[in-house]
């Protein structure tokens, strides 16, 4: 007996269709404004809230939609649960930009790192 009609929707990498994003019009409008107004100045967005409310799904859906509209800009997604320290998160972001990162945490305030282009 199957409980789930489509188990794919439970995958963390799953991106829903617009029809599946129910009851999120307000949040979708807020995120749309952020993505449309991305300028050459570095921007960031932090989404927070209770588990299971659709933050990741909505954000990834809109990223996929707007990433093709801005040819000279890059939108990166990072789930900080997977990269709990600042060094790990920074290393991941820098690697997405095409650099190899090797670093050492020298103290709680300083990091020694070397970057090389792929």
N, C-alpha and C positions, 0 to 999 in steps of 0.2 A: 504494500500500500504506500503510495507517494503522498507525502504531506505538502511538499513544495512543488508547484507547477513549473517554476523556473528557478533553480538553485543559483544561477548566475547572478541574480540580484543581491545575493548575500556576500559576494566577493568584494573585498575592499577596493579593488580596481574598477569595479562596475560604475559606468556612467549612465544615468537614466536618460530616457527621452523626455521631451518637454511635457508630454501628456502624463507622465508618471510623477511629475513634481507638483503634487497637490497641496493646496493650502499654504503656499510659500510665496504668494504674489508680492507681499510687502518686502520680504527679504530679497527676493529676486530683483525687484526694482532698485533696492539699495546697492546690491552688488553690481548690477548693470551700470549704475552711475559711476562706481569706482572704476570698473574696467573701461568704460568709454572715456573717462577723463584721465587716463594714465598719460603722463607727460614725460618729457626727457629727464625730469628730476626724479631720482630714485624714490619709489613709493613702496609701501608695504601695507598689508592688510592682515589683521589678526581676527579670526572668527572663533568665538568661544561660546559655550553653552552646554546644556545637559547632553549626555550621551544619547545617541539615537534620534536626534531631532532633525537630521538632514544637512548639517553644516558641510560635511565633506562632499556629499552628492551634489548639492547645489553649487558649491564653489567649483568643483571639477567640471560640471556641466557648463557653467558660464565661461570658465577658462577655455574649454574646448571650442566654444562658440566664438569668443573674441580673439583667440590667439591668431586666427587667420586674417583678422582685420588690421592688425598692426604689423607691418612687415619689418620695421626697423627696431621693434622692441620685443623683449622676451618676457614671458610670464612664467615664473617658476612656482611649483607647489612643493611644500615640504611639510610633512607630518612630524612634528617635533617629538612625538612619542617614540618614533624610530631613531631619533638622534637627540638624546636627552641633554647633552652638554653643548655649550656654545661652540667649542672646537669641532665637535662632530657635525653640528648643523652647518657651520661655515664651510667645513671641508666638503660636505655634500653639495652645497650650493656652488662652490668654486669648481667642483668636478663637473657639474652640469654645464658650466660655462666653458668647459673644454680644457681645464688645467689639471695636472696631477698635483696632489698635495701630499707633502710629507712634513709632519710637524711634531713638536714636543711641547708638552705643557711644562713650562719652567716654574711657574707659581700660579696662584689663583688669578693673577692679573696679566701675566705675560706669556706669550706663545711664540716659539721659534718655528717658522714655517718656510718651506721653499716651494715655489710654484714653477712648474714647467708646462709648456704648451704641448698638447697631444699632437 
